[in-house]
């Protein structure tokens, strides 16, 4: 049986391959990604708390906005612009933080 290793070597090779797939999917070592997410979550939570926002308020506002969009559609372009701006106020800083974390990892 040329080209074939022992069953133990095959299992170890499969385990290494699975670890690489997981690491590639989450963007690195699962423990390192978890620690980064904890730190970023704390920083974002601190900033949201500084602005007086809490998860319940954010969720209620998101549900209310979704209902408003469904009920009224996009007929009022001014409201659409306000919603876009409000979303950008959350999305853009999150994107910047993610890019900064990615840039730090690339060095």
Long-range contacts (C-beta under 8 A, 24 or more apart in sequence): 28-105, 36-101, 40-97, 40-101, 43-97, 44-94, 44-97
